[in-house]
Amino acid sequence: QVHLVESGGGLVQAGGSLRLSCAASGSIFSIKAMEWYRQALGNERELVAGIRSTGTTNYADSVKGRFTISRDNTKNMVYLQMNSLKPEDTAVYYCHLVQGVVGSITQEFWGQGTQVTVSS
């Protein structure tokens, strides 16, 4: 079992910045990807950014150029630097981890989420 704990959410004015952190602990052995998702009230959960074990990153079009995902492999941490925040970035942000078990079998884990609120 892997436990994910997010931190860094809060209330910020439009144009401001926040840095989210996610700490992974437990039975970690072969992380394939760590990702940030978000879910706004009344909306489906959507992928915001991801980083693979190779270091390759991907971003939702809505956050490209404003958000940066990074990872500290030595600490099993993933971060999301969010700049130029907009009211539409308001959501609960979730950390998501995918790790390999054996062969093509993978496990997925979710954090409890951290609220980000951007005021106009």
C-alpha positions in Angstrom: 0.0 0.0 0.0 1.2 3.5 -0.8 0.1 6.6 1.1 0.0 10.0 -0.6 -0.3 13.2 1.3 -0.8 16.5 -0.5 -0.1 20.0 0.9 0.3 23.5 -0.2 -3.2 24.4 -1.2 -5.0 27.5 -0.1 -6.6 30.8 -1.1 -4.8 33.1 -3.5 -5.7 36.1 -5.6 -5.8 35.8 -9.4 -2.3 36.2 -10.8 -0.7 34.7 -7.7 1.2 31.5 -7.2 1.1 28.3 -5.1 3.3 25.3 -4.8 1.7 22.0 -4.2 3.6 19.1 -2.7 2.8 15.4 -2.6 4.7 13.0 -0.3 4.6 9.3 -1.1 5.3 6.6 1.5 4.7 3.0 2.1 5.4 0.1 -0.3 7.0 2.0 -3.1 9.2 0.0 -5.5 8.7 1.0 -9.1 7.0 4.3 -9.8 6.0 4.7 -13.4 4.3 8.1 -13.1 3.2 10.7 -10.6 0.5 13.0 -11.6 -1.7 15.9 -10.5 -5.4 15.8 -11.2 -8.0 18.4 -10.2 -11.7 18.4 -9.8 -13.8 21.5 -9.7 -17.3 21.5 -8.2 -19.7 19.9 -10.6 -17.0 18.8 -13.0 -15.2 15.6 -13.7 -11.7 15.0 -12.4 -9.1 16.0 -15.0 -5.4 15.5 -15.5 -3.4 18.6 -14.9 0.2 17.4 -15.2 2.2 14.3 -15.1 5.8 13.2 -14.8 7.1 9.8 -15.8 10.0 7.8 -14.4 11.9 8.9 -17.5 11.4 12.5 -16.5 9.0 13.2 -19.4 6.3 15.6 -18.5 2.9 16.4 -19.9 0.4 19.1 -19.2 -3.2 20.0 -19.8 -3.5 22.7 -22.5 -5.2 25.0 -19.9 -2.1 25.1 -17.7 0.8 24.9 -20.2 3.2 27.8 -19.6 1.8 28.5 -16.1 2.3 25.2 -14.2 5.4 23.1 -13.7 5.6 19.6 -12.4 8.7 18.3 -10.8 9.8 15.3 -8.8 12.4 14.5 -6.1 13.1 10.8 -6.6 15.2 10.6 -3.4 12.3 11.8 -1.3 9.4 10.3 -3.3 8.0 13.7 -3.6 6.2 15.4 -6.5 5.5 19.1 -6.8 3.3 21.4 -8.8 4.4 25.0 -9.1 1.4 27.0 -10.2 1.9 30.5 -11.4 -0.4 33.1 -12.9 -3.4 31.4 -11.3 -6.8 32.1 -12.6 -10.2 31.7 -10.9 -10.9 28.7 -13.2 -8.0 26.9 -11.6 -10.1 26.7 -8.4 -10.5 23.0 -7.6 -9.5 20.2 -5.3 -6.1 19.0 -6.5 -5.2 15.3 -6.1 -1.9 13.5 -6.3 -1.9 10.2 -8.3 0.8 7.6 -8.4 1.1 4.7 -10.7 3.6 2.0 -10.0 4.6 -1.3 -11.7 3.9 -4.5 -9.8 5.0 -7.3 -12.1 5.0 -7.4 -15.9 2.3 -5.1 -17.2 0.4 -5.1 -13.9 0.2 -1.7 -12.2 -1.2 -0.2 -9.0 -2.7 3.2 -8.7 -3.0 5.4 -5.6 -4.7 8.7 -4.8 -4.1 11.3 -2.2 -6.9 12.9 -0.2 -6.8 16.1 -2.1 -5.9 19.7 -1.3 -8.2 22.7 -2.0 -7.0 25.5 -4.2 -9.2 28.6 -4.4 -8.3 31.5 -6.7 -10.2 34.7 -6.1 -10.8 37.3 -8.8 
